[in-house]
Amino acid sequence: MDFLLAIPRQVKIGDAAAFAGTTPRAVRHYHAIGLLPEPERGGDGKRRYGYEDMIRLLWIRKMADAGIGLDDIRTAFDGTQSIEETLERLEETLAAQEAALQRQRAAVHQLREAGSPLGLLSPLVTNRLRDLPAGALRQSDLDNLLVSERIFGPLGPALQASVYIVLAGHPGLRAEADRLDEAEAALDDSVDPHDPRVEEIAVQRCAFQKALGQAIEAAGLEEAEEEVFDLYDADLKGEENSSMSVFEAIGKMPYDFSPARLRCMELAIELYAQDH
């Protein structure tokens, strides 16, 4: 009997939160969103929680621990939504979370197998490039693949992989690519877009792209690219970059290119298109 008399009729927020297995901050949030009616305050101005308050708080915690969202918990208490509707929504949420978790585990496995940031890209890309010698892929190459994947989806960098496969096996082409990259980088804001160097570098870039295309053809990589198309159509189409179009993605990606460098790129594209 003395034990029962020692049990408080009301408790403060800290004790209520501790008993329910939550925090005072969470309890205050329940009050703020109307999920838990705010109790009367004592003479000291602090909230006092009685038996009914604690029962409701315990049910809130049980439902939250089961994964039921706070909005659904509120409607369950209000009677505006049946428990069956709530559970159906919860199953849909859990299924989506499970699928996301499986994708995350697959990404971790792929990253571990690749042993580099390459493993974070689409399997279409990593599968094509995983056998390259160590150091063949530079960070700038990975950056380009990452941007290409974001803009074009997995198909873009998977096809672009042919370039890096060829460059890894042709030191001369890699050296020429480096030289052209340096020459184009030198076309900064101090260079007039109509400077003769702009057209000269564009002609050289066009010639390089032709040589690169010939090397890709000689290596028989077209067949591998056809396989990429088949895999993309079968398994991955629409999974990446679904939230925006290619043009929207391009418009949101900044490029720090000078007017001279942009003109060089445009000229190189025009020259290449004239021969194809």
C-alpha positions, 0 to 999 in steps of 0.5 A: 500500500505504501508503494502505491501511495508513492506513485505520482499522479502527475509527472513532468515532461522529462519523466514522461519522455523517459518512461515512453522511451523518447525525448522531451523535444519529441514530446513538444513536437507532438504537442506542436503538431496536435498529435498529443494534447498539451496538458495543464501546467502546474503552479510552476508553469511546467506541464504535468502529465497524467495517466491518460496523457501517458497512455496516448504517448505510449501508443504514439511511440509504439506506432512510430516504432512500427514505422507509421508516420505521424500524419497517419498516427494522427488520423488513426486517433481522429478516426478519419482513416481506417487502420487498414488504410494506414497499414496499406500505406505503411506497407508501400513505404516499407517496400520502397525503403526495402528497395532503396536498401537493396540498391544501397547494398548493391552499390556498396558491393559494387564499390568494394569490387571496383576499389575506386569511385568508379563503383559508385556509377551505374553497373553498365559503366563499371562492368565495361571499365572494371578490367582497366589497368590501375591508374588508367582512369584518372579523376578527371575521367571519373568526373566526366563519367559522373556528369555524363551519367547525371545528364544522359543517364547510364547509357551515356557514360556506358558508351563513353567508356569505349573512349577510356578503353581505347586511351588506356591501350594507346599511349599516343592517343592519350598523350594527344588528348592531354595536349589538346586539353591543355591547349583548350584550357589555355583559351581563357578569357584573355583570348579573343574568340576569333583568335586564329589559335581557336580554329587551329585547335578546333581542327586538331580536336576534330582530327583527334576525334576521327583517330579516336573513332577509328581506334574504337572501330579497330578494337571492335568495341561496337559489339560491346556497345550494342550489348550496352544498348540491349542491357539498357533497354532490358533493365535500366531504361528510365532509372536514372535522371528521371526527374529532369530532361537532358536539356534541363540537366544541361541547363543546370550544370555550370561550365567555366568555359571562356567564349574562346573555348566555347567557340573552339568546341563548336567549331570542332563539332561542326568540322566533325559533323561535316565529315560524317 
